[in-house]
């Protein structure tokens, strides 16, 4: 028998479909052609991370996987950035999520990596995609078996960092003739312990010559998270040209954050004037249900088709908070606090997409989308005084947010002998209504924006090509960014929305060169107007720091991105991704009109080893130097993770063992010095995890 191995990888958008075709093995009489699975596939508009081929990613969560995706950085709160730029839109199976940053982080923490097929990092999407996300789009593609008969996968894993972590579940589908059913269920428990240090210095003037006070806070958290996620649906082939699908997706979970800490304040002569032991307890629960109906119809065999998708999501979120502080330095008493923060989200989305080839090598994509959202947030805060709980009217607020977005787009494709052209235009009309019922204040706004896109690819030869692209994008403030209610981290730190935020508008450009599927280099430049920037305000009278967001004039993000794939040996292949970027902010921020730009280096190296036919290993390293995060500067970090995989039970099962962040160096340290305050935050994250996972294919 003869056997040949080839790489299933593409450096540009060779395929008409957006996602990479699965790796297969084709038997042709006595010849077996085996396509070697690759971890990364670089295209002109996106990087595809084939998670199902990664040993290190097994047994983790979607957020763990994203934190190791090249070019993607996850903050300590789960906020995502691409190439050093914040404002990332997240899609699940091509559908834009409607969750807040916190809710999305919790969802990603409860989505097991065993259910993920690929992650697409799309830096310059076409007009077919929503214009949301100034930095681009991350599309998480979940596994969906479609073979005939009964097929499925069962999985279980156990991990240990500072706390225990477990994942277990199954995916099943049954297809016969024109009808099929599918479903999956996963249970996740994620224990987590983080060590935090927060130092803050208040000066008497902008010159920072004389210290007015110093604040030092520490905490150790215990953060258990439990979730039960399930999905069940059915598919039916109405005719050879028409297919329909219906499913229900549920995400049910709870999360608790218990933190024991200290809070010390020193005066200008370094005397201790406040010394408190603190305790904070936040309990959260969510019930999220999505009902979806979709279908495809082929009008002819020349590629003319229609795809429709309708979805209704209802989500209930509850957060109960309690904060206390016992001051032992003097007679100053800090009242205990508690808060009740419910949220009810309802979202309806519907879209219809058409593909219409009208001439040889020419086609046009066009479609419509509507999104209607309502979020109701009645929050109540209380403080304990004179042996009774009293409502805090400064914090309590009933906030209702209504948003409607209507979009239409057209995307033209033309393929010449060596030149591929794709040009599109998207229009989005947005209407919002903010009702602050407690304050009896209402704010309405509506606007129409146009979003052009253009991409060109020229093939010099079959091995050499160049590409260029441009797109205009928008990053709207979420209902949580606009909601002025207070969300307390503890008795001395809270965040607050800003109802005056306006959307960010970004113009993104990129030009690049590719050689085969092995090497690709690109230059990119993004210009953003009305940039969201997190700011803080320290009140020395009550030792409280308030964090919120404002718009500043503009920012620039520019850099160089290089990817390379090399097979050093039959048993050793290396994927290298190198990115150098700089963020430059312009505009007055807290009496300061300059934030020094920092040239940042991001390097990711992934090594794959084929030891035997059934035994494989992987070693991943990622390094990033200092970077800008608005007014904050993040220290450099390093992550090194290793894994090994063994096929068992006639290759139907696999056992995988991995160690993430082996040297415990992937931490989050940030600092800032603006106006009369400097801040230094250190988060010693619970990233060093040993995991053993078992998967069995039915």
Secondary structure, DSSP 8 states (H G I E B T S, - for coil): -EEEEEE---SS--SSSSS-----EEEETTEEEEEE--SEEE-SSEEEE-GGG-STTTTSBHHHHHHTSTTEEE-TTS-EEETTEE-EEEEETTEE----HHHHHHHHHTSBGGGEEEEEEESS--TTS-SB-TTEEEEEEE-----SEEEEEEEEEEEESSSEEEEEEEEEEEEETTEEEEEEEEEEEE----EEEEEEEEESSTT--SEEEEEEEEEEEE--EEEEEEEEEEEEEEETTEEEEEEEEEEEEEEEEEEEEEEEEEETT--EEEEEEEEEEEEEEEEEEEEEEEEEEE-STTS-EEEEEEEEEEEEEEEEEEEEEEE-SSS-----EEEEEEEEEEEEEEEEEEEEEEETTEEEEEEEEEEEEEEEEEEEEEEEETTEEEE-TTT-EEEEEEEEEEEEEEEEEEE-SSEEEEEEEEEEEEEEEEEETTTTEEEEEEEEEEEEEEEEEEESSSSEEEEEEEEEEEE---HHHH---EEEEETTEEEE--TT---EEEEEEEEEEEETTTEEEEEEEEEEEEEEEEEEEEETTTTEEEEEEEEEEEEEEEEEEEEEEEEEETTEEEEEEEEEEEEEEEEEETTEEEEEEEEEEEEEEEEEEE-SSSEEEEEEEEEE--EEETTEEE--EEEEEEEEEEEETTTTEEEEEEEESTTS---EEEEEEETTEEEEEEEE----EEEEEEEEE-
